[in-house]
Amino acid sequence: MYSLSYNSRAIKNLKSIHPQDQRKVLSMLKLLVVSPKEPSLHIKKLIQTQHGFRLRVGKVRVIFDVDHKARKIHVWDIDYRGNIY
């Protein structure tokens, strides 16, 4: 199991999205910490980053990176698709 940490911007944006979407994002993050390579999570590597990934949860996107050696996941941003890219 991986540990999870959040950027302050990610926490702020998570609080601002719809409560139903918040629940979906948090449940997907629980799955992510158990298995960050799970194919059903719709994870894609971000272009022009070394360790950046994108998790798709409906219309919401979660930008994060993974440190496999330290077993840590750091969430950089959470927001709707139109606002995050």
PDB file of N, CA, C and O in Angstrom, chain B, residues numbered from 101:
ATOM      1  N   MET B 101       0.841  -1.175   0.000  1.00  0.00           N
ATOM      2  CA  MET B 101       0.000   0.000   0.000  1.00  0.00           C
ATOM      3  C   MET B 101       0.886   1.238   0.000  1.00  0.00           C
ATOM      4  O   MET B 101       1.920   1.281   0.667  1.00  0.00           O
ATOM      5  N   TYR B 102       0.464   2.238  -0.756  1.00  0.00           N
ATOM      6  CA  TYR B 102       1.202   3.489  -0.890  1.00  0.00           C
ATOM      7  C   TYR B 102       0.621   4.532   0.054  1.00  0.00           C
ATOM      8  O   TYR B 102      -0.556   4.470   0.411  1.00  0.00           O
ATOM      9  N   SER B 103       1.457   5.499   0.460  1.00  0.00           N
ATOM     10  CA  SER B 103       0.940   6.625   1.242  1.00  0.00           C
ATOM     11  C   SER B 103       0.534   7.736   0.271  1.00  0.00           C
ATOM     12  O   SER B 103       1.053   7.819  -0.843  1.00  0.00           O
ATOM     13  N   LEU B 104      -0.383   8.574   0.698  1.00  0.00           N
ATOM     14  CA  LEU B 104      -0.961   9.602  -0.165  1.00  0.00           C
ATOM     15  C   LEU B 104      -0.757  10.963   0.468  1.00  0.00           C
ATOM     16  O   LEU B 104      -1.035  11.150   1.652  1.00  0.00           O
ATOM     17  N   SER B 105      -0.270  11.921  -0.319  1.00  0.00           N
ATOM     18  CA  SER B 105      -0.137  13.298   0.156  1.00  0.00           C
ATOM     19  C   SER B 105      -0.738  14.227  -0.897  1.00  0.00           C
ATOM     20  O   SER B 105      -0.801  13.890  -2.079  1.00  0.00           O
ATOM     21  N   TYR B 106      -1.175  15.396  -0.446  1.00  0.00           N
ATOM     22  CA  TYR B 106      -1.868  16.339  -1.314  1.00  0.00           C
ATOM     23  C   TYR B 106      -1.170  17.682  -1.321  1.00  0.00           C
ATOM     24  O   TYR B 106      -0.637  18.118  -0.300  1.00  0.00           O
ATOM     25  N   ASN B 107      -1.171  18.334  -2.463  1.00  0.00           N
ATOM     26  CA  ASN B 107      -0.769  19.717  -2.601  1.00  0.00           C
ATOM     27  C   ASN B 107      -1.917  20.580  -2.067  1.00  0.00           C
ATOM     28  O   ASN B 107      -3.070  20.152  -2.118  1.00  0.00           O
ATOM     29  N   SER B 108      -1.636  21.765  -1.565  1.00  0.00           N
ATOM     30  CA  SER B 108      -2.690  22.627  -1.020  1.00  0.00           C
ATOM     31  C   SER B 108      -3.714  23.008  -2.101  1.00  0.00           C
ATOM     32  O   SER B 108      -4.899  23.158  -1.803  1.00  0.00           O
ATOM     33  N   ARG B 109      -3.267  23.162  -3.335  1.00  0.00           N
ATOM     34  CA  ARG B 109      -4.182  23.484  -4.438  1.00  0.00           C
ATOM     35  C   ARG B 109      -5.146  22.328  -4.699  1.00  0.00           C
ATOM     36  O   ARG B 109      -6.316  22.551  -5.010  1.00  0.00           O
ATOM     37  N   ALA B 110      -4.662  21.108  -4.573  1.00  0.00           N
ATOM     38  CA  ALA B 110      -5.515  19.935  -4.781  1.00  0.00           C
ATOM     39  C   ALA B 110      -6.607  19.875  -3.720  1.00  0.00           C
ATOM     40  O   ALA B 110      -7.756  19.563  -4.034  1.00  0.00           O
ATOM     41  N   ILE B 111      -6.266  20.168  -2.482  1.00  0.00           N
ATOM     42  CA  ILE B 111      -7.260  20.159  -1.398  1.00  0.00           C
ATOM     43  C   ILE B 111      -8.297  21.253  -1.625  1.00  0.00           C
ATOM     44  O   ILE B 111      -9.495  21.026  -1.457  1.00  0.00           O
ATOM     45  N   LYS B 112      -7.834  22.436  -2.007  1.00  0.00           N
ATOM     46  CA  LYS B 112      -8.741  23.560  -2.252  1.00  0.00           C
ATOM     47  C   LYS B 112      -9.708  23.229  -3.394  1.00  0.00           C
ATOM     48  O   LYS B 112     -10.908  23.475  -3.278  1.00  0.00           O
ATOM     49  N   ASN B 113      -9.198  22.680  -4.480  1.00  0.00           N
ATOM     50  CA  ASN B 113     -10.050  22.356  -5.623  1.00  0.00           C
ATOM     51  C   ASN B 113     -10.978  21.189  -5.325  1.00  0.00           C
ATOM     52  O   ASN B 113     -12.104  21.158  -5.821  1.00  0.00           O
ATOM     53  N   LEU B 114     -10.532  20.236  -4.533  1.00  0.00           N
ATOM     54  CA  LEU B 114     -11.393  19.112  -4.161  1.00  0.00           C
ATOM     55  C   LEU B 114     -12.602  19.600  -3.375  1.00  0.00           C
ATOM     56  O   LEU B 114     -13.710  19.098  -3.561  1.00  0.00           O
ATOM     57  N   LYS B 115     -12.395  20.570  -2.503  1.00  0.00           N
ATOM     58  CA  LYS B 115     -13.498  21.125  -1.717  1.00  0.00           C
ATOM     59  C   LYS B 115     -14.475  21.909  -2.579  1.00  0.00           C
ATOM     60  O   LYS B 115     -15.640  22.060  -2.210  1.00  0.00           O
ATOM     61  N   SER B 116     -14.014  22.414  -3.727  1.00  0.00           N
ATOM     62  CA  SER B 116     -14.867  23.262  -4.559  1.00  0.00           C
ATOM     63  C   SER B 116     -15.690  22.489  -5.588  1.00  0.00           C
ATOM     64  O   SER B 116     -16.600  23.057  -6.191  1.00  0.00           O
ATOM     65  N   ILE B 117     -15.392  21.206  -5.802  1.00  0.00           N
ATOM     66  CA  ILE B 117     -16.165  20.455  -6.790  1.00  0.00           C
ATOM     67  C   ILE B 117     -17.426  19.881  -6.141  1.00  0.00           C
ATOM     68  O   ILE B 117     -17.560  19.874  -4.917  1.00  0.00           O
ATOM     69  N   HIS B 118     -18.330  19.410  -6.963  1.00  0.00           N
ATOM     70  CA  HIS B 118     -19.624  18.890  -6.517  1.00  0.00           C
ATOM     71  C   HIS B 118     -19.419  17.732  -5.530  1.00  0.00           C
ATOM     72  O   HIS B 118     -18.538  16.899  -5.745  1.00  0.00           O
ATOM     73  N   PRO B 119     -20.220  17.662  -4.446  1.00  0.00           N
ATOM     74  CA  PRO B 119     -20.035  16.598  -3.442  1.00  0.00           C
ATOM     75  C   PRO B 119     -20.096  15.173  -4.008  1.00  0.00           C
ATOM     76  O   PRO B 119     -19.374  14.290  -3.544  1.00  0.00           O
ATOM     77  N   GLN B 120     -20.938  14.955  -4.987  1.00  0.00           N
ATOM     78  CA  GLN B 120     -21.010  13.625  -5.596  1.00  0.00           C
ATOM     79  C   GLN B 120     -19.696  13.285  -6.295  1.00  0.00           C
ATOM     80  O   GLN B 120     -19.212  12.157  -6.211  1.00  0.00           O
ATOM     81  N   ASP B 121     -19.123  14.277  -6.988  1.00  0.00           N
ATOM     82  CA  ASP B 121     -17.829  14.073  -7.643  1.00  0.00           C
ATOM     83  C   ASP B 121     -16.709  13.894  -6.611  1.00  0.00           C
ATOM     84  O   ASP B 121     -15.770  13.132  -6.839  1.00  0.00           O
ATOM     85  N   GLN B 122     -16.810  14.595  -5.483  1.00  0.00           N
ATOM     86  CA  GLN B 122     -15.824  14.432  -4.413  1.00  0.00           C
ATOM     87  C   GLN B 122     -15.780  12.983  -3.933  1.00  0.00           C
ATOM     88  O   GLN B 122     -14.704  12.405  -3.773  1.00  0.00           O
ATOM     89  N   ARG B 123     -16.952  12.406  -3.708  1.00  0.00           N
ATOM     90  CA  ARG B 123     -17.016  11.020  -3.237  1.00  0.00           C
ATOM     91  C   ARG B 123     -16.397  10.062  -4.249  1.00  0.00           C
ATOM     92  O   ARG B 123     -15.692   9.125  -3.875  1.00  0.00           O
ATOM     93  N   LYS B 124     -16.664  10.300  -5.534  1.00  0.00           N
ATOM     94  CA  LYS B 124     -16.102   9.443  -6.574  1.00  0.00           C
ATOM     95  C   LYS B 124     -14.579   9.542  -6.608  1.00  0.00           C
ATOM     96  O   LYS B 124     -13.879   8.534  -6.710  1.00  0.00           O
ATOM     97  N   VAL B 125     -14.078  10.778  -6.521  1.00  0.00           N
ATOM     98  CA  VAL B 125     -12.629  10.994  -6.558  1.00  0.00           C
ATOM     99  C   VAL B 125     -11.966  10.320  -5.359  1.00  0.00           C
ATOM    100  O   VAL B 125     -10.948   9.644  -5.510  1.00  0.00           O
ATOM    101  N   LEU B 126     -12.535  10.501  -4.181  1.00  0.00           N
ATOM    102  CA  LEU B 126     -11.935   9.910  -2.981  1.00  0.00           C
ATOM    103  C   LEU B 126     -11.963   8.385  -3.025  1.00  0.00           C
ATOM    104  O   LEU B 126     -11.025   7.734  -2.564  1.00  0.00           O
ATOM    105  N   SER B 127     -13.030   7.814  -3.575  1.00  0.00           N
ATOM    106  CA  SER B 127     -13.074   6.353  -3.674  1.00  0.00           C
ATOM    107  C   SER B 127     -12.040   5.839  -4.684  1.00  0.00           C
ATOM    108  O   SER B 127     -11.447   4.780  -4.474  1.00  0.00           O
ATOM    109  N   MET B 128     -11.821   6.575  -5.770  1.00  0.00           N
ATOM    110  CA  MET B 128     -10.806   6.174  -6.748  1.00  0.00           C
ATOM    111  C   MET B 128      -9.398   6.327  -6.169  1.00  0.00           C
ATOM    112  O   MET B 128      -8.511   5.530  -6.472  1.00  0.00           O
ATOM    113  N   LEU B 129      -9.193   7.359  -5.332  1.00  0.00           N
ATOM    114  CA  LEU B 129      -7.888   7.525  -4.702  1.00  0.00           C
ATOM    115  C   LEU B 129      -7.604   6.389  -3.716  1.00  0.00           C
ATOM    116  O   LEU B 129      -6.453   5.990  -3.543  1.00  0.00           O
ATOM    117  N   LYS B 130      -8.650   5.871  -3.072  1.00  0.00           N
ATOM    118  CA  LYS B 130      -8.467   4.711  -2.186  1.00  0.00           C
ATOM    119  C   LYS B 130      -8.004   3.500  -2.982  1.00  0.00           C
ATOM    120  O   LYS B 130      -7.173   2.723  -2.511  1.00  0.00           O
ATOM    121  N   LEU B 131      -8.543   3.338  -4.194  1.00  0.00           N
ATOM    122  CA  LEU B 131      -8.100   2.243  -5.056  1.00  0.00           C
ATOM    123  C   LEU B 131      -6.673   2.475  -5.549  1.00  0.00           C
ATOM    124  O   LEU B 131      -5.886   1.538  -5.683  1.00  0.00           O
ATOM    125  N   LEU B 132      -6.359   3.739  -5.814  1.00  0.00           N
ATOM    126  CA  LEU B 132      -5.035   4.087  -6.333  1.00  0.00           C
ATOM    127  C   LEU B 132      -3.934   3.746  -5.332  1.00  0.00           C
ATOM    128  O   LEU B 132      -2.883   3.243  -5.728  1.00  0.00           O
ATOM    129  N   VAL B 133      -4.154   4.010  -4.042  1.00  0.00           N
ATOM    130  CA  VAL B 133      -3.100   3.738  -3.054  1.00  0.00           C
ATOM    131  C   VAL B 133      -2.874   2.241  -2.871  1.00  0.00           C
ATOM    132  O   VAL B 133      -1.789   1.826  -2.463  1.00  0.00           O
ATOM    133  N   VAL B 134      -3.874   1.435  -3.166  1.00  0.00           N
ATOM    134  CA  VAL B 134      -3.714  -0.015  -3.067  1.00  0.00           C
ATOM    135  C   VAL B 134      -2.933  -0.547  -4.265  1.00  0.00           C
ATOM    136  O   VAL B 134      -2.031  -1.370  -4.114  1.00  0.00           O
ATOM    137  N   SER B 135      -3.294  -0.064  -5.471  1.00  0.00           N
ATOM    138  CA  SER B 135      -2.657  -0.558  -6.685  1.00  0.00           C
ATOM    139  C   SER B 135      -2.556   0.553  -7.726  1.00  0.00           C
ATOM    140  O   SER B 135      -3.479   0.735  -8.520  1.00  0.00           O
ATOM    141  N   PRO B 136      -1.437   1.309  -7.736  1.00  0.00           N
ATOM    142  CA  PRO B 136      -1.304   2.422  -8.680  1.00  0.00           C
ATOM    143  C   PRO B 136      -1.175   2.008 -10.146  1.00  0.00           C
ATOM    144  O   PRO B 136      -1.230   2.862 -11.030  1.00  0.00           O
ATOM    145  N   LYS B 137      -1.008   0.733 -10.411  1.00  0.00           N
ATOM    146  CA  LYS B 137      -0.892   0.275 -11.799  1.00  0.00           C
ATOM    147  C   LYS B 137      -2.154  -0.449 -12.269  1.00  0.00           C
ATOM    148  O   LYS B 137      -2.131  -1.128 -13.296  1.00  0.00           O
ATOM    149  N   GLU B 138      -3.242  -0.311 -11.535  1.00  0.00           N
ATOM    150  CA  GLU B 138      -4.505  -0.970 -11.881  1.00  0.00           C
ATOM    151  C   GLU B 138      -5.018  -0.444 -13.227  1.00  0.00           C
ATOM    152  O   GLU B 138      -5.228   0.761 -13.361  1.00  0.00           O
ATOM    153  N   PRO B 139      -5.223  -1.303 -14.219  1.00  0.00           N
ATOM    154  CA  PRO B 139      -5.650  -0.839 -15.544  1.00  0.00           C
ATOM    155  C   PRO B 139      -7.059  -0.238 -15.573  1.00  0.00           C
ATOM    156  O   PRO B 139      -7.354   0.564 -16.459  1.00  0.00           O
ATOM    157  N   SER B 140      -7.917  -0.594 -14.649  1.00  0.00           N
ATOM    158  CA  SER B 140      -9.283  -0.073 -14.666  1.00  0.00           C
ATOM    159  C   SER B 140      -9.382   1.355 -14.152  1.00  0.00           C
ATOM    160  O   SER B 140     -10.472   1.928 -14.167  1.00  0.00           O
ATOM    161  N   LEU B 141      -8.288   1.947 -13.701  1.00  0.00           N
ATOM    162  CA  LEU B 141      -8.323   3.307 -13.152  1.00  0.00           C
ATOM    163  C   LEU B 141      -8.188   4.397 -14.214  1.00  0.00           C
ATOM    164  O   LEU B 141      -8.282   5.578 -13.881  1.00  0.00           O
ATOM    165  N   HIS B 142      -7.972   4.043 -15.466  1.00  0.00           N
ATOM    166  CA  HIS B 142      -7.844   5.030 -16.563  1.00  0.00           C
ATOM    167  C   HIS B 142      -6.687   6.000 -16.306  1.00  0.00           C
ATOM    168  O   HIS B 142      -6.843   7.212 -16.453  1.00  0.00           O
ATOM    169  N   ILE B 143      -5.545   5.468 -15.929  1.00  0.00           N
ATOM    170  CA  ILE B 143      -4.367   6.288 -15.665  1.00  0.00           C
ATOM    171  C   ILE B 143      -3.558   6.414 -16.946  1.00  0.00           C
ATOM    172  O   ILE B 143      -3.341   5.437 -17.663  1.00  0.00           O
ATOM    173  N   LYS B 144      -3.115   7.643 -17.217  1.00  0.00           N
ATOM    174  CA  LYS B 144      -2.242   7.880 -18.372  1.00  0.00           C
ATOM    175  C   LYS B 144      -1.051   8.713 -17.930  1.00  0.00           C
ATOM    176  O   LYS B 144      -1.158   9.570 -17.053  1.00  0.00           O
ATOM    177  N   LYS B 145       0.073   8.445 -18.551  1.00  0.00           N
ATOM    178  CA  LYS B 145       1.278   9.226 -18.287  1.00  0.00           C
ATOM    179  C   LYS B 145       1.151  10.578 -18.972  1.00  0.00           C
ATOM    180  O   LYS B 145       0.699  10.662 -20.113  1.00  0.00           O
ATOM    181  N   LEU B 146       1.548  11.624 -18.282  1.00  0.00           N
ATOM    182  CA  LEU B 146       1.502  12.961 -18.854  1.00  0.00           C
ATOM    183  C   LEU B 146       2.738  13.201 -19.710  1.00  0.00           C
ATOM    184  O   LEU B 146       3.845  12.797 -19.354  1.00  0.00           O
ATOM    185  N   ILE B 147       2.534  13.856 -20.830  1.00  0.00           N
ATOM    186  CA  ILE B 147       3.629  14.191 -21.734  1.00  0.00           C
ATOM    187  C   ILE B 147       4.454  15.311 -21.109  1.00  0.00           C
ATOM    188  O   ILE B 147       3.902  16.179 -20.431  1.00  0.00           O
ATOM    189  N   GLN B 148       5.740  15.303 -21.323  1.00  0.00           N
ATOM    190  CA  GLN B 148       6.696  16.304 -20.868  1.00  0.00           C
ATOM    191  C   GLN B 148       6.901  16.293 -19.355  1.00  0.00           C
ATOM    192  O   GLN B 148       7.319  17.301 -18.786  1.00  0.00           O
ATOM    193  N   THR B 149       6.615  15.180 -18.700  1.00  0.00           N
ATOM    194  CA  THR B 149       6.938  15.026 -17.283  1.00  0.00           C
ATOM    195  C   THR B 149       7.612  13.682 -17.095  1.00  0.00           C
ATOM    196  O   THR B 149       7.391  12.754 -17.873  1.00  0.00           O
ATOM    197  N   GLN B 150       8.428  13.579 -16.072  1.00  0.00           N
ATOM    198  CA  GLN B 150       9.100  12.312 -15.810  1.00  0.00           C
ATOM    199  C   GLN B 150       8.195  11.346 -15.072  1.00  0.00           C
ATOM    200  O   GLN B 150       8.109  10.170 -15.423  1.00  0.00           O
ATOM    201  N   HIS B 151       7.520  11.849 -14.045  1.00  0.00           N
ATOM    202  CA  HIS B 151       6.761  10.958 -13.186  1.00  0.00           C
ATOM    203  C   HIS B 151       5.292  11.341 -13.078  1.00  0.00           C
ATOM    204  O   HIS B 151       4.597  10.806 -12.214  1.00  0.00           O
ATOM    205  N   GLY B 152       4.792  12.236 -13.911  1.00  0.00           N
ATOM    206  CA  GLY B 152       3.423  12.732 -13.803  1.00  0.00           C
ATOM    207  C   GLY B 152       2.412  11.820 -14.469  1.00  0.00           C
ATOM    208  O   GLY B 152       2.661  11.260 -15.536  1.00  0.00           O
ATOM    209  N   PHE B 153       1.262  11.683 -13.816  1.00  0.00           N
ATOM    210  CA  PHE B 153       0.182  10.858 -14.329  1.00  0.00           C
ATOM    211  C   PHE B 153      -1.140  11.586 -14.180  1.00  0.00           C
ATOM    212  O   PHE B 153      -1.264  12.538 -13.410  1.00  0.00           O
ATOM    213  N   ARG B 154      -2.131  11.114 -14.938  1.00  0.00           N
ATOM    214  CA  ARG B 154      -3.474  11.655 -14.888  1.00  0.00           C
ATOM    215  C   ARG B 154      -4.447  10.530 -14.583  1.00  0.00           C
ATOM    216  O   ARG B 154      -4.415   9.480 -15.226  1.00  0.00           O
ATOM    217  N   LEU B 155      -5.311  10.751 -13.600  1.00  0.00           N
ATOM    218  CA  LEU B 155      -6.368   9.813 -13.255  1.00  0.00           C
ATOM    219  C   LEU B 155      -7.691  10.446 -13.658  1.00  0.00           C
ATOM    220  O   LEU B 155      -8.002  11.560 -13.238  1.00  0.00           O
ATOM    221  N   ARG B 156      -8.468   9.743 -14.466  1.00  0.00           N
ATOM    222  CA  ARG B 156      -9.755  10.256 -14.934  1.00  0.00           C
ATOM    223  C   ARG B 156     -10.868   9.672 -14.066  1.00  0.00           C
ATOM    224  O   ARG B 156     -10.979   8.457 -13.902  1.00  0.00           O
ATOM    225  N   VAL B 157     -11.690  10.571 -13.513  1.00  0.00           N
ATOM    226  CA  VAL B 157     -12.845  10.164 -12.709  1.00  0.00           C
ATOM    227  C   VAL B 157     -14.038  10.936 -13.255  1.00  0.00           C
ATOM    228  O   VAL B 157     -14.372  12.005 -12.744  1.00  0.00           O
ATOM    229  N   GLY B 158     -14.683  10.403 -14.288  1.00  0.00           N
ATOM    230  CA  GLY B 158     -15.781  11.124 -14.935  1.00  0.00           C
ATOM    231  C   GLY B 158     -15.247  12.379 -15.593  1.00  0.00           C
ATOM    232  O   GLY B 158     -14.367  12.311 -16.451  1.00  0.00           O
ATOM    233  N   LYS B 159     -15.779  13.532 -15.195  1.00  0.00           N
ATOM    234  CA  LYS B 159     -15.327  14.815 -15.744  1.00  0.00           C
ATOM    235  C   LYS B 159     -14.181  15.428 -14.935  1.00  0.00           C
ATOM    236  O   LYS B 159     -13.640  16.469 -15.307  1.00  0.00           O
ATOM    237  N   VAL B 160     -13.823  14.789 -13.851  1.00  0.00           N
ATOM    238  CA  VAL B 160     -12.770  15.289 -12.965  1.00  0.00           C
ATOM    239  C   VAL B 160     -11.444  14.613 -13.305  1.00  0.00           C
ATOM    240  O   VAL B 160     -11.405  13.427 -13.630  1.00  0.00           O
ATOM    241  N   ARG B 161     -10.355  15.387 -13.226  1.00  0.00           N
ATOM    242  CA  ARG B 161      -9.021  14.859 -13.460  1.00  0.00           C
ATOM    243  C   ARG B 161      -8.179  15.057 -12.213  1.00  0.00           C
ATOM    244  O   ARG B 161      -8.261  16.088 -11.545  1.00  0.00           O
ATOM    245  N   VAL B 162      -7.368  14.053 -11.912  1.00  0.00           N
ATOM    246  CA  VAL B 162      -6.444  14.101 -10.784  1.00  0.00           C
ATOM    247  C   VAL B 162      -5.036  13.985 -11.347  1.00  0.00           C
ATOM    248  O   VAL B 162      -4.715  13.001 -12.015  1.00  0.00           O
ATOM    249  N   ILE B 163      -4.192  14.978 -11.084  1.00  0.00           N
ATOM    250  CA  ILE B 163      -2.813  14.985 -11.543  1.00  0.00           C
ATOM    251  C   ILE B 163      -1.941  14.576 -10.354  1.00  0.00           C
ATOM    252  O   ILE B 163      -2.016  15.172  -9.280  1.00  0.00           O
ATOM    253  N   PHE B 164      -1.119  13.558 -10.564  1.00  0.00           N
ATOM    254  CA  PHE B 164      -0.312  13.041  -9.455  1.00  0.00           C
ATOM    255  C   PHE B 164       0.995  12.471  -9.978  1.00  0.00           C
ATOM    256  O   PHE B 164       1.174  12.273 -11.180  1.00  0.00           O
ATOM    257  N   ASP B 165       1.904  12.212  -9.047  1.00  0.00           N
ATOM    258  CA  ASP B 165       3.114  11.470  -9.391  1.00  0.00           C
ATOM    259  C   ASP B 165       3.317  10.363  -8.365  1.00  0.00           C
ATOM    260  O   ASP B 165       2.782  10.404  -7.257  1.00  0.00           O
ATOM    261  N   VAL B 166       4.103   9.378  -8.768  1.00  0.00           N
ATOM    262  CA  VAL B 166       4.305   8.187  -7.949  1.00  0.00           C
ATOM    263  C   VAL B 166       5.798   7.986  -7.721  1.00  0.00           C
ATOM    264  O   VAL B 166       6.593   8.040  -8.659  1.00  0.00           O
ATOM    265  N   ASP B 167       6.166   7.755  -6.473  1.00  0.00           N
ATOM    266  CA  ASP B 167       7.527   7.366  -6.120  1.00  0.00           C
ATOM    267  C   ASP B 167       7.450   5.919  -5.657  1.00  0.00           C
ATOM    268  O   ASP B 167       7.084   5.642  -4.514  1.00  0.00           O
ATOM    269  N   HIS B 168       7.796   4.998  -6.550  1.00  0.00           N
ATOM    270  CA  HIS B 168       7.658   3.574  -6.253  1.00  0.00           C
ATOM    271  C   HIS B 168       8.649   3.105  -5.183  1.00  0.00           C
ATOM    272  O   HIS B 168       8.337   2.202  -4.407  1.00  0.00           O
ATOM    273  N   LYS B 169       9.828   3.706  -5.137  1.00  0.00           N
ATOM    274  CA  LYS B 169      10.814   3.295  -4.133  1.00  0.00           C
ATOM    275  C   LYS B 169      10.348   3.647  -2.729  1.00  0.00           C
ATOM    276  O   LYS B 169      10.459   2.836  -1.810  1.00  0.00           O
ATOM    277  N   ALA B 170       9.823   4.868  -2.564  1.00  0.00           N
ATOM    278  CA  ALA B 170       9.343   5.309  -1.249  1.00  0.00           C
ATOM    279  C   ALA B 170       7.892   4.912  -1.010  1.00  0.00           C
ATOM    280  O   ALA B 170       7.370   5.084   0.092  1.00  0.00           O
ATOM    281  N   ARG B 171       7.237   4.378  -2.049  1.00  0.00           N
ATOM    282  CA  ARG B 171       5.828   3.968  -1.985  1.00  0.00           C
ATOM    283  C   ARG B 171       4.928   5.138  -1.576  1.00  0.00           C
ATOM    284  O   ARG B 171       4.114   5.036  -0.658  1.00  0.00           O
ATOM    285  N   LYS B 172       5.110   6.265  -2.304  1.00  0.00           N
ATOM    286  CA  LYS B 172       4.332   7.473  -2.030  1.00  0.00           C
ATOM    287  C   LYS B 172       3.671   7.964  -3.310  1.00  0.00           C
ATOM    288  O   LYS B 172       4.242   7.866  -4.396  1.00  0.00           O
ATOM    289  N   ILE B 173       2.467   8.492  -3.167  1.00  0.00           N
ATOM    290  CA  ILE B 173       1.745   9.142  -4.257  1.00  0.00           C
ATOM    291  C   ILE B 173       1.469  10.566  -3.808  1.00  0.00           C
ATOM    292  O   ILE B 173       0.905  10.788  -2.736  1.00  0.00           O
ATOM    293  N   HIS B 174       1.869  11.535  -4.633  1.00  0.00           N
ATOM    294  CA  HIS B 174       1.617  12.940  -4.322  1.00  0.00           C
ATOM    295  C   HIS B 174       0.622  13.499  -5.333  1.00  0.00           C
ATOM    296  O   HIS B 174       0.879  13.481  -6.536  1.00  0.00           O
ATOM    297  N   VAL B 175      -0.501  13.990  -4.851  1.00  0.00           N
ATOM    298  CA  VAL B 175      -1.542  14.564  -5.703  1.00  0.00           C
ATOM    299  C   VAL B 175      -1.263  16.058  -5.847  1.00  0.00           C
ATOM    300  O   VAL B 175      -1.239  16.792  -4.859  1.00  0.00           O
ATOM    301  N   TRP B 176      -1.052  16.500  -7.087  1.00  0.00           N
ATOM    302  CA  TRP B 176      -0.728  17.896  -7.359  1.00  0.00           C
ATOM    303  C   TRP B 176      -1.971  18.744  -7.588  1.00  0.00           C
ATOM    304  O   TRP B 176      -2.031  19.888  -7.137  1.00  0.00           O
ATOM    305  N   ASP B 177      -2.962  18.198  -8.281  1.00  0.00           N
ATOM    306  CA  ASP B 177      -4.139  19.002  -8.598  1.00  0.00           C
ATOM    307  C   ASP B 177      -5.338  18.097  -8.846  1.00  0.00           C
ATOM    308  O   ASP B 177      -5.199  16.973  -9.328  1.00  0.00           O
ATOM    309  N   ILE B 178      -6.514  18.605  -8.508  1.00  0.00           N
ATOM    310  CA  ILE B 178      -7.785  17.927  -8.747  1.00  0.00           C
ATOM    311  C   ILE B 178      -8.744  18.998  -9.247  1.00  0.00           C
ATOM    312  O   ILE B 178      -8.958  20.006  -8.574  1.00  0.00           O
ATOM    313  N   ASP B 179      -9.323  18.783 -10.426  1.00  0.00           N
ATOM    314  CA  ASP B 179     -10.273  19.760 -10.951  1.00  0.00           C
ATOM    315  C   ASP B 179     -11.006  19.168 -12.149  1.00  0.00           C
ATOM    316  O   ASP B 179     -10.669  18.090 -12.639  1.00  0.00           O
ATOM    317  N   TYR B 180     -12.011  19.896 -12.601  1.00  0.00           N
ATOM    318  CA  TYR B 180     -12.733  19.458 -13.791  1.00  0.00           C
ATOM    319  C   TYR B 180     -11.835  19.583 -15.013  1.00  0.00           C
ATOM    320  O   TYR B 180     -10.909  20.394 -15.031  1.00  0.00           O
ATOM    321  N   ARG B 181     -12.108  18.789 -16.018  1.00  0.00           N
ATOM    322  CA  ARG B 181     -11.263  18.692 -17.194  1.00  0.00           C
ATOM    323  C   ARG B 181     -10.969  20.040 -17.835  1.00  0.00           C
ATOM    324  O   ARG B 181      -9.818  20.315 -18.173  1.00  0.00           O
ATOM    325  N   GLY B 182     -11.962  20.876 -18.008  1.00  0.00           N
ATOM    326  CA  GLY B 182     -11.765  22.169 -18.656  1.00  0.00           C
ATOM    327  C   GLY B 182     -10.909  23.133 -17.881  1.00  0.00           C
ATOM    328  O   GLY B 182     -10.361  24.070 -18.461  1.00  0.00           O
ATOM    329  N   ASN B 183     -10.777  22.932 -16.584  1.00  0.00           N
ATOM    330  CA  ASN B 183     -10.009  23.848 -15.736  1.00  0.00           C
ATOM    331  C   ASN B 183      -8.589  23.387 -15.466  1.00  0.00           C
ATOM    332  O   ASN B 183      -7.741  24.192 -15.080  1.00  0.00           O
ATOM    333  N   ILE B 184      -8.319  22.119 -15.660  1.00  0.00           N
ATOM    334  CA  ILE B 184      -7.034  21.581 -15.229  1.00  0.00           C
ATOM    335  C   ILE B 184      -5.971  21.606 -16.318  1.00  0.00           C
ATOM    336  O   ILE B 184      -4.784  21.686 -16.002  1.00  0.00           O
ATOM    337  N   TYR B 185      -6.354  21.540 -17.583  1.00  0.00           N
ATOM    338  CA  TYR B 185      -5.362  21.492 -18.648  1.00  0.00           C
ATOM    339  C   TYR B 185      -5.044  22.851 -19.199  1.00  0.00           C
ATOM    340  O   TYR B 185      -4.221  22.971 -20.107  1.00  0.00           O
TER     341      TYR B 185
END
